[in-house]
Amino acid sequence: MAAKKPVSRNTPPRPFHKDPNTLRILDAGYKLQKAGSLQQAELLYQKVLMAEPGNPFSLYALGTIALDRGDLVNAVALFRQAWATGYTHETVSTHLGIALQSLGRLDEALEIYETASKLDPKNPRFHSNAAVALAQRGDHEGALQRIQLAMKLSPKFAPAYMNAGMFLKSLGRPVEAVEMFERTLRLEPNNAEAQEALRLVKQKPAVEIR
């Protein structure tokens, strides 16, 4: 089942650190990474880890670099190490879930989203991402129930409506899918993905998945 890729737009904060030199290195690495200088950023993060092996932001940041390079197995390992330190910021949890989903390890991804949703029960993103994983596992009705929970938690969370539209389209329920895409566009008028999905579903009804 097609669905919008789970994402998280927030960058986790660098954890408080007493050593100003460590903070300077982390900030420099983050700036280099944002500028696309991944190799240089990687060297700085590794420098921090040599002095402080469990530094959560360095582990997380190295995980995102591995993810960008397509090294999903290493990304998962690094995200898990960061997560195990208690660094369970929304983006860390989401990136870990995304990497696991990309590897087809859906049960593990769902476990991460379940734990994250308990830590942050008002966050709709974890339920929305879990819905995508359920859909990938073939549980289409379960995916819809989970996405409805995300919408209930945050009626203005556009990705939930986008996902709901994709699920409904794949289930052969185009009229309901149109409503979801239109609601997405009311929240995000310039959402090109929703615009295209709406055009396609109006043009040709989806074939029901059995």
N, C-alpha and C positions, 0 to 999 in steps of 0.2 A: 504494500500500500504506500502510495506516495504521500509524503507529508513534509511540511517545512522543517528544515534542519534545526534541531534545538540549539539555541544560542544564549549567550549572556553578554550583555554589552558593558557591564561594569568591570573595571580593573580593581582587583583587591588591593587594599592598602598595604604598604610595607609595615610589618609588625614593628612595634616600638622596640628600639634597641638602644642600650646605654652607650655603646661605643660609637662616637661620631664618625670615626673612620669607616666603620662598616656601613653606616648609613650613607656616607658619601659614595662608597663603591656601589651599593645597591641602586642609588639614584642615577649614578653614571651608567650603570648597566641597563637600567630601565630606559633611559633616554636613547642609548645606542640601539636598543631593541626596537623602540618606537620608530627610530630613523631607518630601520632596516639593516643595521650593521649587526647581524646575528652572531657572527663569529667572534667579534670583539666583545659583545655583550656576554656571550657564553663564557669567555675567559674570565670576565669579572665575577660572574656568578660562581664559577668554579673556584675562584680565589677565595670568595667568602666561605664556600663549603669546606675548603681545606682548613680554615681556621675554626669554622663552626659547622660541623657535618650535618646538623639537623636544621639549618636555617630554612624556615618554611618558604619564605618568598623566593629564595634562590632555587629551591627545589621546584616550586610552582613555575617560575619563569623558565627554567631549563625544560620543563615539561611542555610549555607552550612552543618553545623553539623546536623541540622534537616533533611536536604535532604539526608545525608548519612544514617540517621536512618530510612528513609522511612516516616518521618512525613511531608508529602507534604503540608498539610494545614498550619501548623505552618511555614514551609519554605517560602511559598508564602507570608504570613503575614509579616515575618521579611524582606524578600527581598523588598517588597513593601514599608516598612517603610524606608529602606535604600535608595531606589530609589527616594522616595518623598523628601529626603533632598537635592536632586541634585546630588547624588552619582551614576551617570549613566555610570560608566565604563563598557566596553564591557562585562566583565565577570558577573557583577551584572545583567545587562539586560538579558544576555543569560541564567543565572541560573534561573531568574524569569520566563522567557519564557519556559524553560524546565520543571520547576515545574508545571506551568499552563497546558502545553501540557500533562504531565503525569496524571493530574487530569481530562483530557478531556475538559478543558476550553479553546478551541482552539481560539475562537473569542478574548478572553482576551490576549492570547499569541500573536496573530497577531497584536493586538493593541500595545503591548509592542515593538514588532519588528519594526512596522511602526514608532513609535516615536523615537526609538533608531536609525533607519536608517536616520531620518531627523537630528538628533543630530550629527551623524557621517556618512555622505552620501557616503564616499569613502570606507566604511567597507563592504566587501562582505558577512561577516558571518551572518549579520541580514537578508539579502535576502535569503541566503541558509537555514537558520533556518525557515524563513517564508514559504519557499517552502515546507519544511517537514510538517509544520502545515496545509498548503493548501492540501497537499496530504492526510493527515490524515482526513481532512474534506471531501475528495472525489473529490476535484477540481484538477484532474490530469494535465489537460492542463495548468491551472493557475500555478501549481507547476513548470512545465517545463519553462514557461515564466519567472517566478521569478528566477529560477536557472540560466537561461541564462543571466539574469541581473547581478547575482553574478559573473559569468564567465567573463562577459564583464568588470566589475569593476576591477577584479583581475584575469588575465589569468593563474596565477600560484597558485591559491587557490584550492588545491586538493580536499577538501571536497565537493566543488560544482560539480566537475566531478563525484565523487563517488555517490552523490545523484542523479545526472542526469542519471547515469547508472541504478540505482535502479528503478527510475521512468519509464525509457524506457523499462526495462525488464518487469515490471509489466504491461505495456501497450501493451505488445506483439510485441515489436520492438527490437529484439535481436541483429540485426546487428549494430544498433545505440548504443545499450547498450554496446556492445563489444568495440566500439570506445571510449566510455566514460571511461570504466574501464582501457583500455590501456593508455589513457591520464593520469588517476590517477596514474598509475604505473610509468609512465615516470617522474612524479613529486615526487612520493614516492615509489621507487622501492621495499621497504620492507613492504609495506602495505599489511598485511596478509588478511584483509577483502576484499580488491580489488582483490587479487590473487584468493581467493576462489570464489568470485562473478563471476570473469571472467571464471574460470573453469566450474562453474555450468551453466552459460548462453551459453557457447559453447557446453556443454554436452546435454542440453535440453532447447529448446526455451521456453520463458515464455508464459503463457496463457493470452490472452487479457482480460483486465478488461472491463466490459460493465456496 
